[in-house]
């Protein structure tokens, strides 16, 4: 059980380091839209996300698409890491409680 706790603690430390390395981030999905979908003409980029219970949409200029894609990817990485950290913390807590009972 002690080795499991050590492994969990090490992974949590690694997650913290990965989170600290994340730069700019934005939630949402970046999609290409068309004013005329059948002809696929008049294309533009749109970022859609929900924040504080409200759905939001922003139009993204072409020159900013690469940057916004990177920000969205950073946010997805942030969410995945925090979910993993939470799962590990729950397991760590269970093991510590179990260890004290034994």
C-alpha positions in Angstrom: 0.0 0.0 0.0 2.9 2.4 0.8 4.3 1.9 -2.7 0.9 2.7 -4.3 0.8 5.9 -2.2 4.3 6.8 -3.4 3.4 6.1 -7.0 0.3 8.3 -6.7 2.3 11.1 -5.0 4.9 11.0 -7.7 2.2 11.2 -10.5 0.5 14.1 -8.7 3.8 15.9 -8.5 4.3 15.3 -12.3 0.8 16.6 -13.0 1.5 19.7 -11.0 4.7 20.3 -13.1 2.8 19.8 -16.3 0.1 22.2 -15.2 2.6 24.8 -14.3 4.0 24.6 -17.9 0.7 25.4 -19.5 0.6 28.9 -21.0 -2.4 30.6 -22.5 -5.6 28.6 -22.8 -9.2 29.0 -23.9 -12.2 26.7 -23.6 -14.3 25.7 -26.6 -14.4 24.3 -30.1 -12.9 26.1 -33.0 -14.8 25.4 -36.2 -14.8 26.6 -39.8 -18.2 27.9 -40.9 -19.4 29.1 -44.2 -21.9 31.8 -45.2 -23.0 29.6 -48.0 -22.4 26.0 -46.8 -23.5 24.4 -50.1 -20.9 26.3 -52.1 -18.5 26.4 -49.2 -17.9 30.1 -49.8 -17.5 33.0 -47.4 -15.6 30.9 -44.9 -14.8 32.1 -41.4 -13.7 30.6 -38.0 -15.9 30.5 -35.0 -15.0 29.7 -31.3 -18.0 28.3 -29.3 -17.9 27.7 -25.6 -20.0 27.8 -22.4 -18.9 29.9 -19.5 -20.8 30.8 -16.3 -23.8 28.9 -17.7 -24.0 31.0 -20.9 -23.2 29.8 -24.4 -20.8 32.1 -26.2 -19.6 32.5 -29.7 -16.6 34.5 -31.0 -15.5 35.0 -34.5 -11.8 34.4 -34.9 -9.8 36.2 -37.6 -7.7 34.1 -39.9 -4.4 35.5 -38.6 -5.3 34.3 -35.0 -6.5 30.7 -35.9 -3.2 29.0 -35.1 -2.9 30.8 -31.8 -6.5 30.0 -30.8 -6.1 26.3 -31.8 -3.1 26.1 -29.5 -5.0 27.8 -26.6 -7.9 25.3 -27.1 -5.5 22.4 -27.0 -3.9 23.8 -23.9 -7.3 24.0 -22.2 -8.1 20.4 -23.1 -4.7 19.3 -21.7 -5.5 21.3 -18.5 -8.9 19.6 -18.1 -7.4 16.1 -18.7 -4.7 16.7 -16.1 -7.0 18.1 -13.5 -9.4 15.2 -14.0 -6.5 12.7 -13.5 -5.3 14.6 -10.5 -8.7 14.5 -8.9 -9.0 10.7 -9.6 -5.6 10.1 -8.1 -6.4 12.3 -5.0 -9.6 10.3 -4.4 -7.6 7.0 -4.6 -4.9 8.5 -2.4 -7.4 9.5 0.3 -9.0 6.0 0.2 -5.7 4.3 0.6 -4.7 6.6 3.5 -8.0 5.9 5.3 -7.6 2.2 4.7 -4.0 2.3 6.0 -5.1 4.0 9.2 -7.8 1.4 9.8 -5.5 -1.5 9.3 
